[in-house]
């Protein structure tokens, strides 16, 4: 059975549960099979092969941070861990219980937010689909201000860099004026929508 963590109290509950039995928070309903088995990457979805956060080298972790930055500055999205690619074909292998246990919301976000500004609050889910366990990182879209990289990692991250998902579904620094214009337009739209909500 797929399990989620309650955003408010952290209790593990069934993904089919709509109310947390511990704190009575309303829980999101996510169609995990439809999301995980989509079969193509996009500006909102990226597949990663199985991995253990505790055993990953730091450079590999920074690669994931780059993806998080790019998703957050685009439309938000999902990083699904447990799907490999061979000869341009995806294989839904899943992760082991030990690999899944190595991913923790708090530790992941602490590492992430040493690298970005303003902070990003990702949520980590561990659903089971067709007998396989996956780790899914939900990345929220920026709410008011775009997220900027705060560290320099040669070949991976640029300090003061702004990342987004490009037309080829890659996480790249913004270099083209059209990409910068697009992200600034989203900033304006989000600010206008927030102001309208605040006035209601």
C-alpha positions as CSV (number, residue, x, y, z in Angstrom):
1,X,0.0,0.0,0.0
2,X,1.3,3.5,-0.9
3,X,2.1,5.7,2.0
4,X,2.3,9.5,2.3
5,X,3.5,11.8,5.1
6,X,1.1,14.3,6.6
7,X,2.5,17.8,5.8
8,X,1.4,19.1,9.3
9,X,2.5,16.4,11.7
10,X,4.6,14.0,9.6
11,X,2.6,10.9,10.4
12,X,2.7,8.2,7.7
13,X,-0.7,7.5,6.4
14,X,-2.2,5.5,3.5
15,X,-2.3,7.4,0.2
16,X,-6.0,6.5,0.0
17,X,-6.6,8.4,3.3
18,X,-8.1,12.0,2.9
19,X,-7.9,13.1,6.5
20,X,-4.8,12.6,8.8
21,X,-6.0,10.5,11.8
22,X,-3.4,12.3,14.0
23,X,-4.0,16.0,13.4
24,X,-7.1,16.0,11.1
25,X,-5.3,17.8,8.2
26,X,-6.8,17.4,4.7
27,X,-4.4,15.2,2.7
28,X,-3.8,15.5,-1.1
29,X,-5.1,12.8,-3.4
30,X,-2.6,11.9,-6.1
31,X,-3.1,9.4,-8.9
32,X,0.2,7.7,-8.5
33,X,0.0,5.1,-11.3
34,X,-1.0,7.9,-13.8
35,X,1.9,10.1,-12.6
36,X,4.7,7.5,-12.3
37,X,3.8,5.4,-15.4
38,X,3.4,8.4,-17.7
39,X,6.3,7.2,-19.8
40,X,7.7,10.5,-20.9
41,X,9.7,13.3,-19.2
42,X,8.4,16.9,-19.5
43,X,8.9,20.4,-18.0
44,X,7.0,19.0,-15.0
45,X,8.4,15.5,-14.6
46,X,11.8,13.9,-14.5
47,X,12.8,10.3,-14.0
48,X,15.8,9.1,-12.1
49,X,17.2,5.6,-11.6
50,X,17.1,4.1,-8.1
51,X,19.5,5.7,-5.7
52,X,20.3,5.9,-2.0
53,X,20.5,9.5,-0.7
54,X,22.9,8.5,2.1
55,X,25.3,6.8,-0.3
56,X,25.2,9.3,-3.1
57,X,28.3,11.5,-3.7
58,X,27.8,15.2,-3.1
59,X,28.1,16.0,-6.8
60,X,25.2,13.7,-7.6
61,X,23.2,15.4,-4.9
62,X,23.9,18.8,-6.5
63,X,22.6,17.4,-9.8
64,X,19.2,16.8,-8.1
65,X,19.4,20.3,-6.5
66,X,19.8,21.7,-10.0
67,X,16.6,19.9,-11.1
68,X,14.7,21.2,-8.1
69,X,15.8,24.7,-8.8
70,X,14.7,24.4,-12.5
71,X,11.3,22.9,-11.6
72,X,10.7,25.5,-9.0
73,X,11.4,28.3,-11.4
74,X,9.3,26.8,-14.2
75,X,5.9,25.3,-13.2
76,X,6.8,23.1,-10.3
77,X,7.0,19.4,-10.9
78,X,7.9,15.9,-9.8
79,X,11.2,14.0,-9.6
80,X,10.5,10.3,-9.7
81,X,13.2,8.0,-8.4
82,X,13.2,4.4,-9.4
83,X,12.8,4.6,-13.2
84,X,15.9,3.8,-15.4
85,X,16.4,4.4,-19.1
86,X,18.0,2.0,-21.5
87,X,18.1,2.4,-25.3
88,X,15.6,5.3,-25.0
89,X,13.1,3.0,-23.2
90,X,12.1,3.5,-19.6
91,X,12.1,0.7,-17.1
92,X,10.0,1.0,-13.9
93,X,12.4,-0.9,-11.6
94,X,11.4,0.9,-8.3
95,X,13.7,1.3,-5.3
96,X,14.4,-0.9,-2.3
97,X,13.0,-0.1,1.1
98,X,16.5,0.9,2.3
99,X,16.8,3.3,-0.6
100,X,13.3,4.8,0.0
101,X,14.1,5.2,3.8
102,X,17.2,7.2,2.9
103,X,15.0,10.1,1.6
104,X,13.6,12.3,4.3
105,X,11.8,15.6,3.9
106,X,13.7,17.4,6.6
107,X,17.2,16.3,5.7
108,X,16.6,16.8,2.0
109,X,15.2,20.3,2.5
110,X,18.1,21.2,4.9
111,X,20.6,20.2,2.2
112,X,18.6,21.9,-0.6
113,X,18.2,25.2,1.2
114,X,21.9,25.6,1.9
115,X,22.1,25.9,-1.9
116,X,19.2,28.1,-2.8
117,X,17.5,31.4,-2.0
118,X,14.7,31.9,-1.2
119,X,14.1,28.5,0.4
120,X,12.1,25.7,-1.3
121,X,9.9,23.3,0.7
122,X,9.8,20.0,-1.2
123,X,7.6,17.1,-0.2
124,X,8.8,13.5,-0.5
125,X,6.4,10.6,-1.1
126,X,7.0,6.9,-1.2
127,X,4.2,5.3,-3.2
128,X,3.9,1.7,-4.3
129,X,2.7,1.2,-7.8
130,X,2.3,-2.3,-9.4
131,X,4.3,-3.9,-6.7
132,X,7.3,-1.5,-6.9
133,X,8.2,1.2,-4.4
134,X,9.2,4.7,-5.7
135,X,10.5,7.9,-4.2
136,X,8.7,11.0,-5.5
137,X,10.0,14.5,-4.8
138,X,7.3,17.1,-5.3
139,X,8.7,20.5,-6.1
140,X,6.5,23.6,-5.7
141,X,6.5,26.4,-8.2
142,X,7.9,29.7,-6.8
143,X,5.2,31.7,-5.1
144,X,6.6,35.3,-5.2
145,X,10.3,35.4,-6.0
146,X,12.3,33.2,-8.3
147,X,14.9,30.8,-6.7
148,X,18.6,31.6,-7.2
149,X,21.5,29.2,-6.7
150,X,23.8,30.3,-3.8
151,X,26.8,28.0,-4.4
152,X,29.3,27.3,-7.2
153,X,29.9,23.6,-8.1
154,X,32.1,23.3,-11.2
155,X,30.2,21.7,-14.0
156,X,27.0,21.5,-12.1
157,X,25.8,24.7,-10.4
158,X,26.6,28.4,-11.0
159,X,26.5,30.8,-8.1
160,X,23.8,33.4,-8.7
161,X,22.5,31.2,-11.5
162,X,18.8,31.0,-12.3
163,X,17.7,27.6,-13.6
164,X,14.6,26.5,-15.5
165,X,13.3,23.5,-17.5
166,X,14.0,24.1,-21.2
167,X,12.2,23.0,-24.4
168,X,14.1,19.7,-24.3
169,X,13.0,19.0,-20.7
170,X,16.5,19.6,-19.4
171,X,17.4,21.6,-16.3
172,X,19.6,24.5,-17.5
173,X,20.7,28.0,-16.5
174,X,18.8,30.8,-18.1
175,X,20.9,32.2,-20.8
176,X,18.4,33.3,-23.5
177,X,16.4,36.6,-23.1
178,X,13.2,34.8,-24.1
179,X,13.6,32.4,-21.1
180,X,14.2,35.3,-18.8
181,X,11.2,37.2,-20.2
182,X,9.1,34.1,-19.6
183,X,10.1,33.7,-16.0
184,X,9.6,37.4,-15.3
185,X,6.1,37.3,-16.8
186,X,5.3,34.3,-14.5
187,X,6.5,36.4,-11.5
188,X,4.2,39.2,-12.5
189,X,1.2,36.9,-13.0
190,X,1.8,35.2,-9.6
191,X,2.1,38.6,-7.9
192,X,-1.1,39.9,-9.5
193,X,-3.0,36.7,-8.6
194,X,-1.7,36.9,-5.0
195,X,-2.9,40.5,-4.7
196,X,-6.3,39.6,-6.0
197,X,-6.6,36.8,-3.5
198,X,-5.5,39.1,-0.7
199,X,-8.2,41.6,-1.6
200,X,-11.0,39.1,-1.5
